Amino acid sequence: MASPIYDFAKKYSQSGTARFHMPGHKGRTLHGLEALDLTEIRGADYLFGAQGVIAESESQTAELFGAAKTLYSTEGSSLCIKTMLAVADRCRPDRSERMLVIAPRNVHKAFINACILLDIEVCWVYPAGGSRSLCSSGVTPEDIAAAADSCPRTPDAVYITSPDYLGFIADISGTAKVCKSRGMTLIVDNAHGAYLRFLGEDIHPLTLGADMCCDSAHKTLPCYTGGALLHISRSAPAAFGECAKLMMSMFASTSPSYLIMESLDLCSDYLSKNYRADLADCVRRTALCRQRLAECGWKTVGDECCKLTVAAGECGISGDELGDKLREHGIEPEYTDPDFVVLMTTPFNTEEDYLRLEQALARIPARSGSPAVFDVIPKALVRMPIRRAALAHSREVCVDDAPGCICGMTVTSCQPSVPIAVSGEEITADIIKILKRYGVLRISVL
Ligand SMILES: Cc1ncc(COP(=O)(O)O)c(C=O)c1O
């Protein structure tokens, strides 16, 4: 019998490709855990009722991140996102109405799934200054405050995705002040920002005032894919921590991967030792790389110091085409779209990786293109609750036949899974334009 998945992975691992994508370990050996793949045998503890080794490890990690409580997830931030929303919902003082959450539109699909499962009502907030792209919000604390004040009732929570896929970082402390003054819970999808805690200046969302946040450890730290952390702040209500495991267990597998938990465990040990120094080196090397790319005419955007987001469109080439050219040079980016190429760096990228990238981009001519023109994400015309529309019978139609229809199952861009049309919203000509731009040609409608 053939083993096509393993064969692909093996071939890729032997190809010598420079990995500018997740996971953060970049394929280098750090743990070597295969013989350690366990289940919940005696002594191995139990993730959703942790009292032994898992509890001990989680509490060490909580200490490292300055959290009141940290939960391990072996199913990524996707599981943490559903959990955080369930916790916020369950702990509301008044549950007579559906939970109302304010969110900029650049949420990950896991947020929509949580809205479907928990019947959450969303008040989408749009940036006064116009959106940068589908996956980058540009929403300010003032935008959040205005949205909260215009809601018919005080929203229960604000949900922010930061850093976003392009490497822009939202003003979390400003948003935290807005939330505090109105009694709203601040939840941050920090899937891309686990490392922010360990920079010279700690800009992790928990430090800046989030009540809860999730970190996809696997995206930026040396951890196996699927490993993530859900942090609860020391200033959040105690009830959050008390029900969090129970809420997580509702959405999770009863067979959490011990390999992933072990890699989270080892990862925390590494974070407590050499990581700050290694990260500082990585930040310096990434800055040098950014400067060398600029000298060759490549413009980069974003705030993150471990992400190189090349504004390819502005340099006369589409992001997707530039991605293909990099692949010809043995470089795999994290993400490409018509406007951008995203390259992620960690201390596990080698000097050889950086040199290969710099040499490749020096050989590919950067021209002057036109500044990226983004389709302004149109304000949603909500016709039906997300849950009702997502679970209703729907049929698939060609997007050209969809104007005026109500969206059935939410449509996200393939990567990075940001919604273009959300369940229950009216499909308009503007939305169809964006769907087509992201290659979506069929859509489920009611
Ligand atoms: C912004 C954002 N949030 C959440 C997720 C989900 O994270 P995970 O893959 O760890 O489940 C992703 C995944 O790419 C993401 O980009």
The ligand as an SDF file (V2000), in Angstrom:
LIG
                    3D

 16 16  0  0  0  0  0  0  0  0999 V2000
   -5.6020   34.6290   13.2790 C   0  0  0  0  0  0  0  0  0  0  0  0
   -5.7870   33.1580   13.5020 C   0  0  0  0  0  0  0  0  0  0  0  0
   -6.5320   32.7510   14.5390 N   0  0  0  0  0  0  0  0  0  0  0  0
   -6.7350   31.4490   14.7930 C   0  0  0  0  0  0  0  0  0  0  0  0
   -6.1880   30.4830   13.9860 C   0  0  0  0  0  0  0  0  0  0  0  0
   -6.4260   29.0370   14.3050 C   0  0  0  0  0  0  0  0  0  0  0  0
   -5.2810   28.5620   14.9200 O   0  0  0  0  0  0  0  0  0  0  0  0
   -4.9250   27.0120   15.0150 P   0  0  0  0  0  0  0  0  0  0  0  0
   -4.4280   26.6120   13.6670 O   0  0  0  0  0  0  0  0  0  0  0  0
   -3.8680   26.9820   16.0670 O   0  0  0  0  0  0  0  0  0  0  0  0
   -6.1460   26.2810   15.4010 O   0  0  0  0  0  0  0  0  0  0  0  0
   -5.4030   30.8620   12.8840 C   0  0  0  0  0  0  0  0  0  0  0  0
   -4.8190   29.8450   12.0080 C   0  0  0  0  0  0  0  0  0  0  0  0
   -4.1570   30.0940   11.0590 O   0  0  0  0  0  0  0  0  0  0  0  0
   -5.1980   32.2370   12.6400 C   0  0  0  0  0  0  0  0  0  0  0  0
   -4.4710   32.6580   11.6030 O   0  0  0  0  0  0  0  0  0  0  0  0
  1  2  1  0
  2  3  1  0
  2 15  2  0
  3  4  2  0
  4  5  1  0
  5  6  1  0
  5 12  2  0
  6  7  1  0
  7  8  1  0
  8  9  2  0
  8 10  1  0
  8 11  1  0
 12 13  1  0
 12 15  1  0
 13 14  2  0
 15 16  1  0
M  END
$$$$
